Amino acid sequence: MNENKWNNHSTTSRFGAFVVNAAKLHRKASHFSVILALFLFVSSAFSHAGEKIVSTFVVSAGTAERYNTPVSADLSGSSFSLDENRLKLYEIRGQERLATPCQLDNGYIPRLWWILSGLTKKGETRTFQLVLNDSSEIRSDVLCANDDEKLVVKLHGKNVLQYNQAVARPPEGVSSLYKRSGFIHPLWSPGGHVLTRIQPPDHRHHYGIWNPWTKTHYEGKEIDFWNLGKGQGTVRFAGFLSRVSGPVYAEFRVRQEHVDFMALGEDKVALNEVWDVRVWNVGDKGHESWLWDLTTTLNCADSPIDLVAYRYGGGIGFRATEQWTKDNSRVLTSEGKTRAEADGTRARWCDVSGTFPDSQRSGILFMSYPGNREHPEPMRVWPMNANKGRGDLFFEFCPIRLKSWHLDPGRDYVLKYRMLVYYGSITKIEANRLWWDFAHPPKVVVNEISK
């Protein structure tokens, strides 16, 4: 991290005089007006040659402690040019001006993203300054690397996860009905272990991290997109919408199709889906980890579809590595439920972990967003005696576990999840903090300086 000192004595004297005047002003104006005036003054004092200050951001931790938290500022009302190649962000800490990696998301609502690095205590605020620079170097610490078969996201050169756009075919002698594309596998641990499994002999239709729907009613038919062996439907990759690498995150957006095999004539797309996967450049306190988000947006192709209440299917499904069994894995939910109790209950988060033969322990903290249907979401967790007593591990957030979901054409239906993939173990306090960061991120106040 680059560091520049503010050492101009005359500027420091002006700052001391300003504080005295600000104290007088406090008796005549609102507290917020004084703070805003102070920010504007400090911003002008920190201006450097070749740079134009355009905004100051004030980030408030709120009622919770924060640690390495993704934050963003809404730039939709800005009058300056949103040229990522010229934007540079600094944190103002006393007399220091610390360069902070940032990344522009130039979507429907342009947002600037960065990591609120280190510890931010409850109730604290931190100030950042956005400048237009003559030239800024943009790194790609988080990288999307893809070919014709797969896309791999790498963080500082280490593999995080792989999205498979090519069709994965089943082993020789197994029905071709079990082939499919559009799933995540492998998901790697920070220690290099593979946490996911595809096409296991007991459930050939399991594909790492995936989310088809099991019982659906569509145009007078019942279609199972989950159990591929029935030959009623499948889910397939339909094209990349975007791929982004950068210093703060890597992201890919991909379109997937739920296909009805039982339609008259050729196969018919019943449900369109967009996956938005974002991997953050952050590590969690006390151990190495990845943090990534999966947002799925559903939209009917042309006719309504009913996702019928069932114990599994939809949401986000995870089939764990075959090296995790009832003897070396554990499940703990936000409500304190263990693997023996969790199935069918609701949770804000669920921690799934296990040990490998080399004694390394890794896990995934699955987090559900408060805006998701049926949040806190019901879960499907395999019992301890699954697979003839081996106790293989399957976990799923299942928003239709207890109540059917009717989807109409012309509307988007969104589910959001965040995963922390970690090495070692995490505490319940850490899990609650991470979920709070996802559900209630720090508030950012934008003060535009230059018109």
C-alpha positions in Angstrom: 0.0 0.0 0.0 1.4 3.4 -1.0 1.7 6.0 1.7 2.1 9.8 1.4 2.6 12.1 4.4 0.9 15.5 4.8 3.8 17.6 6.1 3.0 21.2 5.1 3.3 23.3 8.3 1.3 26.2 7.0 -1.5 23.9 6.0 -1.5 22.3 9.5 -1.8 25.7 11.1 -4.8 26.5 8.9 -6.3 23.2 10.0 -5.9 24.1 13.7 -7.6 27.5 13.1 -10.4 25.8 11.2 -11.2 23.4 14.1 -11.6 26.4 16.5 -14.0 28.0 14.0 -15.8 24.7 13.6 -16.5 24.6 17.3 -18.1 28.0 17.2 -20.1 27.0 14.1 -21.4 23.9 16.0 -23.5 26.2 18.2 -25.3 27.7 15.2 -25.6 24.8 12.8 -26.3 21.1 12.7 -23.6 18.5 13.6 -23.8 17.1 10.1 -23.1 20.5 8.5 -19.9 20.9 10.5 -18.7 17.4 9.6 -19.4 18.1 5.9 -17.5 21.4 6.1 -14.6 19.7 7.8 -14.4 17.0 5.1 -14.5 19.6 2.3 -11.6 21.4 4.0 -9.5 18.3 4.5 -10.1 17.2 1.0 -8.8 20.5 -0.5 -5.8 20.4 1.8 -4.9 16.9 0.6 -5.0 17.7 -3.1 -1.8 16.8 -5.1 -0.4 18.0 -8.3 -1.8 16.1 -11.3 -4.9 15.1 -9.3 -8.4 16.5 -9.1 -10.4 15.6 -6.1 -14.0 14.7 -7.1 -15.6 13.1 -4.0 -15.2 12.2 -0.4 -16.8 9.1 1.1 -17.5 8.6 4.7 -18.0 4.9 5.7 -19.9 4.1 8.9 -19.4 0.8 10.6 -22.8 1.2 12.4 -23.7 -1.1 15.2 -21.3 -4.0 14.3 -17.6 -4.5 14.2 -16.3 -4.9 10.6 -13.2 -6.6 9.3 -12.1 -6.7 5.6 -15.5 -5.8 4.4 -16.5 -5.0 0.8 -18.2 -1.6 0.5 -19.4 0.6 -2.3 -20.4 4.1 -3.2 -23.2 5.0 -5.6 -21.8 7.3 -8.3 -25.0 7.6 -10.3 -25.4 11.3 -9.5 -21.7 12.2 -10.2 -20.9 14.9 -12.7 -17.3 13.8 -13.3 -16.2 11.3 -15.9 -16.5 7.7 -14.8 -13.2 6.6 -16.4 -11.8 3.7 -14.4 -8.3 4.3 -15.8 -8.2 7.6 -14.1 -9.9 6.9 -10.8 -7.8 6.6 -7.7 -8.9 6.2 -4.1 -7.1 7.2 -0.9 -8.0 6.7 2.8 -7.4 9.7 5.0 -6.0 8.7 8.4 -4.9 11.7 10.4 -1.9 13.1 8.4 -1.6 10.1 6.2 -3.1 9.5 2.8 -3.2 5.8 2.0 -3.7 4.5 -1.5 -6.6 2.0 -1.5 -7.4 -0.4 -4.5 -10.8 0.4 -6.0 -12.9 -0.9 -8.9 -15.7 0.6 -10.9 -18.8 -1.4 -11.6 -20.3 0.5 -14.5 -23.7 -1.2 -14.5 -27.2 0.3 -14.4 -26.2 2.1 -11.2 -22.5 2.8 -11.4 -20.8 1.9 -8.1 -17.2 2.2 -6.9 -16.1 -0.8 -4.8 -13.3 -1.3 -2.4 -12.4 -3.3 0.7 -12.8 -1.6 4.1 -9.5 -3.2 5.1 -8.5 -4.3 8.6 -10.6 -3.8 11.7 -13.3 -1.1 11.9 -14.8 -0.9 15.4 -18.5 -0.6 16.1 -19.6 3.1 15.8 -16.4 4.2 13.9 -16.2 6.1 10.7 -13.5 6.1 8.0 -12.9 8.7 5.3 -11.9 8.1 1.7 -11.1 10.5 -1.1 -11.6 9.9 -4.8 -9.5 11.7 -7.3 -9.1 11.8 -11.0 -5.5 11.0 -11.8 -3.6 11.6 -15.0 -2.8 7.9 -15.1 -3.6 5.0 -12.8 -2.3 1.5 -12.9 -5.1 -1.1 -12.7 -4.0 -4.5 -11.3 -5.8 -7.8 -11.7 -5.3 -9.4 -8.4 -8.5 -11.4 -8.9 -8.5 -12.9 -12.4 -11.1 -14.7 -14.6 -9.1 -17.1 -16.9 -11.2 -19.1 -19.3 -11.0 -21.3 -22.4 -13.7 -23.1 -24.4 -14.5 -25.5 -21.6 -14.2 -23.7 -18.3 -13.6 -20.4 -16.5 -11.3 -20.4 -13.5 -11.2 -17.6 -11.0 -7.8 -17.1 -9.4 -6.8 -14.9 -6.4 -3.2 -13.9 -6.4 -2.5 -16.8 -8.7 -4.3 -19.4 -6.6 -7.3 -21.3 -7.9 -10.6 -20.4 -6.1 -13.4 -21.9 -8.2 -14.1 -23.3 -11.7 -17.3 -22.7 -13.7 -17.9 -25.4 -16.4 -19.6 -24.2 -19.6 -18.7 -27.4 -21.5 -20.9 -30.5 -21.1 -19.6 -32.9 -18.5 -20.4 -36.4 -19.7 -21.0 -39.3 -17.3 -18.6 -42.3 -17.0 -18.7 -45.0 -19.6 -21.6 -47.3 -19.0 -23.8 -44.6 -17.4 -26.8 -43.2 -19.2 -26.0 -40.0 -21.2 -29.1 -38.5 -19.6 -26.8 -37.6 -16.7 -24.6 -35.2 -18.8 -25.0 -31.4 -18.1 -23.2 -28.1 -18.1 -23.4 -24.9 -16.0 -22.1 -25.8 -12.6 -19.2 -25.0 -10.2 -16.5 -27.7 -9.7 -13.9 -27.7 -8.4 -14.3 -25.3 -5.5 -10.9 -25.3 -3.9 -10.0 -24.6 -0.3 -7.2 -22.1 0.5 -5.1 -25.1 1.3 -5.6 -26.5 -2.2 -8.1 -29.3 -1.4 -11.1 -29.8 -3.7 -14.3 -29.3 -1.6 -16.9 -30.3 -4.3 -17.8 -33.6 -6.0 -19.6 -34.3 -9.3 -21.4 -37.4 -10.6 -20.9 -39.6 -7.5 -22.1 -43.2 -8.1 -24.9 -42.8 -5.5 -26.3 -39.6 -7.2 -25.0 -39.2 -10.7 -27.0 -36.0 -11.1 -25.1 -34.2 -8.3 -22.8 -31.4 -9.8 -20.6 -29.7 -7.2 -22.5 -26.4 -6.6 -25.6 -26.1 -8.7 -29.3 -25.3 -8.3 -31.9 -26.9 -10.6 -35.5 -27.3 -9.4 -37.0 -30.8 -8.5 -40.8 -30.6 -8.7 -42.2 -28.0 -11.1 -45.5 -27.5 -12.9 -45.1 -26.0 -16.4 -47.7 -25.9 -19.2 -49.7 -28.8 -17.7 -46.8 -31.0 -17.1 -44.7 -32.0 -14.1 -41.0 -31.5 -14.9 -38.0 -32.5 -12.8 -34.9 -30.5 -13.7 -32.9 -32.0 -10.8 -33.1 -35.8 -11.3 -31.6 -36.0 -14.7 -32.1 -39.8 -15.1 -35.9 -39.2 -15.5 -35.2 -37.6 -18.8 -37.8 -34.8 -18.2 -35.4 -31.8 -18.2 -32.0 -30.4 -17.6 -30.1 -27.1 -17.0 -27.5 -26.0 -19.6 -25.0 -23.2 -20.2 -26.3 -20.6 -22.7 -23.6 -18.0 -22.9 -21.4 -15.6 -21.0 -22.8 -12.1 -20.5 -19.7 -10.6 -19.0 -16.3 -11.4 -17.5 -14.3 -8.9 -15.3 -10.9 -9.1 -13.6 -9.6 -6.4 -11.2 -7.9 -5.4 -8.0 -11.0 -5.7 -5.8 -13.0 -8.5 -7.4 -13.4 -10.8 -10.4 -16.9 -11.4 -11.7 -18.6 -13.4 -14.4 -22.2 -13.3 -15.4 -23.6 -16.3 -17.3 -26.9 -17.2 -18.8 -28.4 -20.7 -18.1 -31.5 -22.4 -19.4 -33.9 -24.8 -17.7 -34.9 -27.1 -20.7 -38.2 -29.0 -21.0 -37.5 -32.3 -22.7 -41.2 -33.2 -22.8 -42.4 -30.4 -25.0 -44.1 -31.2 -28.3 -41.5 -31.0 -31.1 -38.1 -29.8 -30.1 -36.8 -29.2 -26.6 -38.2 -26.0 -25.1 -36.7 -23.5 -22.7 -39.0 -23.1 -19.7 -37.0 -20.9 -17.4 -34.1 -18.5 -18.0 -31.5 -17.9 -15.3 -28.6 -15.6 -14.8 -25.8 -16.5 -12.5 -23.6 -13.6 -11.2 -20.5 -14.9 -9.4 -18.2 -12.5 -7.7 -14.9 -13.4 -5.9 -13.6 -10.7 -3.5 -9.9 -9.9 -2.9 -10.2 -10.3 0.9 -8.9 -12.6 3.6 -10.7 -13.2 6.9 -9.2 -12.5 10.3 -7.0 -15.3 11.7 -6.9 -17.6 8.7 -6.6 -17.7 5.0 -9.9 -17.7 3.2 -11.9 -16.8 0.0 -15.1 -14.8 0.0 -17.5 -15.0 -3.0 -21.1 -14.3 -3.9 -23.5 -16.1 -6.1 -26.7 -14.2 -7.2 -29.2 -16.1 -9.3 -31.9 -14.3 -11.2 -34.9 -16.4 -12.6 -37.2 -15.3 -15.4 -39.9 -17.4 -17.1 -39.3 -17.9 -20.8 -42.9 -17.4 -21.8 -45.4 -19.3 -19.6 -45.8 -19.3 -15.8 -44.1 -22.0 -13.8 -44.7 -23.3 -10.3 -41.8 -24.5 -8.2 -43.6 -27.0 -6.0 -42.8 -27.3 -2.3 -40.4 -30.1 -1.8 -37.6 -31.1 0.6 -34.8 -30.3 -1.8 -34.3 -28.6 -5.2 -33.4 -25.0 -6.0 -31.6 -22.4 -3.9 -28.0 -23.4 -3.8 -26.9 -27.0 -3.6 -23.5 -28.3 -2.4 -22.3 -31.9 -2.7 -19.2 -32.2 -0.6 -16.0 -34.1 -1.4 -16.1 -37.9 -0.9 -13.4 -37.4 1.8 -15.9 -35.9 4.2 -18.1 -38.4 6.0 -20.1 -38.6 9.3 -16.8 -39.3 11.1 -14.8 -36.2 10.1 -17.4 -33.5 9.1 -19.7 -31.2 11.0 -22.6 -28.8 10.4 -23.6 -25.9 12.5 -26.3 -23.4 11.8 -27.0 -19.8 13.0 -29.7 -21.2 15.2 -27.2 -23.7 16.9 -28.5 -26.8 15.0 -26.0 -29.6 14.3 -26.1 -32.0 11.4 -28.4 -34.4 13.3 -30.9 -31.6 13.8 -30.5 -29.1 10.9 -32.6 -30.8 8.2 -35.8 -28.9 7.6 -35.0 -26.0 10.0 -34.4 -22.4 9.0 -31.1 -20.5 9.3 -29.4 -17.2 8.3 -26.1 -19.1 7.8 -24.8 -22.7 7.9 -21.2 -23.7 8.5 -20.2 -26.9 6.8 -16.7 -28.2 7.4 -14.5 -31.4 7.4 -11.0 -32.8 7.8 -8.8 -34.3 5.1 -6.4 -37.2 5.5 -3.5 -34.8 5.9 -5.3 -33.4 9.0 -6.1 -30.1 7.3 -9.5 -28.8 8.2 -11.5 -26.6 5.8 -15.1 -25.4 5.5 -17.7 -23.3 3.8 -19.9 -20.8 5.6 -23.1 -20.5 3.5 -24.9 -17.2 4.0 -28.5 -16.4 2.9 -29.5 -12.8 2.1 -32.4 -11.3 4.1 -34.3 -10.4 0.9 -34.3 -14.1 -0.2 -37.6 -15.9 -0.3 -38.6 -17.6 3.0 -35.6 -16.1 4.8 -34.3 -17.3 7.2 -34.2 -20.1 4.6 -35.2 -23.7 5.2 -32.4 -26.2 4.5 -31.9 -29.7 3.3 -29.1 -31.5 5.2 -28.4 -35.2 4.6 -28.7 -37.3 7.8 -25.8 -39.0 9.5 -26.7 -42.4 8.0 -26.7 -41.1 4.3 -25.3 -43.5 1.7 -25.6 -46.7 3.6 -24.2 -45.3 6.8 -21.1 -43.6 5.3 -22.6 -40.2 6.1 -21.6 -38.4 2.9 -22.4 -34.7 3.1 -25.0 -32.7 1.1 -26.2 -29.2 2.0 -28.7 -26.9 0.4 -30.6 -23.7 1.1 -34.1 -24.5 -0.2 -36.5 -21.6 -0.5 -39.3 -24.0 -1.6 -38.9 -26.6 1.1 -42.0 -25.5 3.0 -44.0 -23.4 0.5 -44.5 -23.5 -3.3 -43.3 -20.5 -5.4 -45.3 -19.2 -8.4 -43.3 -17.4 -11.1 -44.9 -15.2 -13.7 -43.4 -14.1 -17.1 -42.0 -10.6 -17.3 -40.7 -10.6 -13.7 -37.2 -11.3 -12.2 -36.9 -13.4 -9.1 -33.6 -13.1 -7.3 -31.8 -15.2 -4.7 -28.5 -14.0 -3.2 -25.9 -16.1 -1.3 -22.4 -15.4 0.0 -19.8 -18.1 0.8 -16.7 -17.9 3.0 -14.3 -20.7 2.1 -11.8 -21.1 4.8 -8.8 -23.1 6.1 -8.9 -24.2 9.8 -12.1 -23.2 11.6 -14.3 -20.3 12.5 -16.3 -19.3 15.6 -19.9 -18.5 15.8 -19.0 -14.9 16.6 -17.0 -14.7 13.3 -19.9 -16.3 11.4 -22.4 -13.8 12.8 -20.1 -10.9 11.9 -19.6 -12.2 8.3 -23.3 -12.6 7.8 -24.0 -9.1 9.2 -21.5 -7.7 6.7 -23.4 -9.4 3.9 -26.9 -8.6 5.1 -26.2 -5.1 6.5 -23.1 -3.6 4.8 -21.6 -0.4 6.2 -23.3 2.8 5.0 -21.4 5.1 2.7 -22.1 8.8 2.5 -21.0 10.4 -0.8 -20.0 14.1 -0.8 -19.2 15.4 -4.2 -16.4 18.0 -4.1 -15.9 19.1 -7.7 -18.5 19.9 -10.4 
